[in-house]
Amino acid sequence: MKKNFPDNKKSNSIALFNEASPSLPGLEEMDFLFCDPYSLLHSSGKGLLDIRVDDYKDGFVKLSAILPEHMMKGFTGLLEYLHELFKFSQIKTKHLKAIKKPVDLTELAEREKFANDFQKTACEIFDGLIKQGIPAKEAIKRTNAAMKERNHPHATYSIILDVLRTAGRLKKVGLYRKVQK
């Protein structure tokens, strides 16, 4: 599927799409897009957009695009849109790969055990402080400090507070319900 184009002495026209190659899928569609004389992307210089291969060196191709001034804003907008489209596609692909990732049941069991151990330890420390007569707000702070001393990754005030609430230790912030025996 060779097409004849007038020779241009200044630069080489796109000859990449003139021959069928089994390694590039959809090459005939690309050939039609770039080489049809009535196409916007015709490389003979008669189209509105002229894309040329100026140089090839060490595996790099130097391309140049020649277009009318009034098309510059639209062309750069198109390139920006395509960039965002492919970036969005990459994000969605990562998300889909994460969803399709096989679930390891032993890892899930370890995570659940780790969370339960954290809740049990935090509640034991908190209950011990309350039995000593320390107010609930101060007991929460000291529980957090004790968990930080153990270098626990979830040792923050808000997480400790949430864990104590879900365990039924607090009615509201700062109020202690009752010590579990």
C-alpha positions, 0 to 999 in steps of 0.5 A, spaced: 500 500 500 505 505 497 502 512 496 506 516 491 507 523 494 511 529 491 518 529 494 520 535 498 527 537 499 527 540 505 524 535 510 522 528 509 515 527 509 512 521 514 513 515 510 512 511 516 505 509 515 506 508 507 508 500 508 504 495 511 507 492 517 505 486 521 508 489 528 503 495 528 496 494 529 491 498 525 496 501 521 491 501 515 487 506 519 493 510 520 495 510 513 488 513 511 488 518 517 495 521 515 496 519 507 489 521 504 490 527 500 483 530 503 485 528 510 487 534 515 494 531 516 496 530 509 504 530 509 504 533 502 504 540 505 497 541 501 493 539 508 492 544 514 497 540 518 503 538 516 507 533 520 514 531 518 520 527 520 526 531 520 531 527 523 533 520 526 539 519 531 540 514 536 533 511 537 530 518 537 525 521 532 525 529 531 518 531 529 515 538 527 508 540 526 507 545 521 500 548 521 496 555 520 497 560 526 489 560 527 489 553 528 495 553 534 490 554 540 486 548 538 491 544 536 495 545 543 488 544 546 487 537 543 494 535 545 492 537 552 486 534 552 489 527 549 494 528 555 489 528 560 485 523 557 491 518 557 493 520 564 486 519 566 486 512 563 492 510 567 489 512 573 483 508 572 487 502 569 491 502 576 484 502 580 482 496 576 488 492 577 487 493 584 480 491 584 482 485 580 488 483 584 487 476 588 485 477 595 490 473 600 485 470 605 491 470 610 493 477 609 486 479 611 486 475 617 493 478 619 490 485 618 484 483 622 488 480 628 492 486 628 486 491 629 483 487 634 490 486 638 490 494 637 483 495 640 484 490 646 491 493 648 488 500 647 482 498 652 486 495 657 490 501 658 484 506 658 480 501 663 487 501 667 487 509 667 480 510 669 480 505 675 486 509 677 481 515 677 484 519 672 479 523 668 477 520 661 480 525 657 486 525 660 486 517 660 485 518 652 491 522 652 495 517 656 493 511 652 495 514 646 502 516 649 503 509 651 501 506 644 506 511 641 511 508 646 510 502 643 511 505 636 504 502 634 503 505 627 495 507 629 497 511 635 494 517 634 489 521 638 483 521 633 484 513 632 484 511 640 478 515 641 474 512 635 477 505 638 474 507 645 468 509 642 466 503 638 468 498 644 463 502 648 468 505 653 465 512 651 458 515 650 461 522 648 467 525 648 470 525 655 465 521 658 466 514 660 461 509 660 463 503 665 469 499 665 468 492 662 470 487 667 
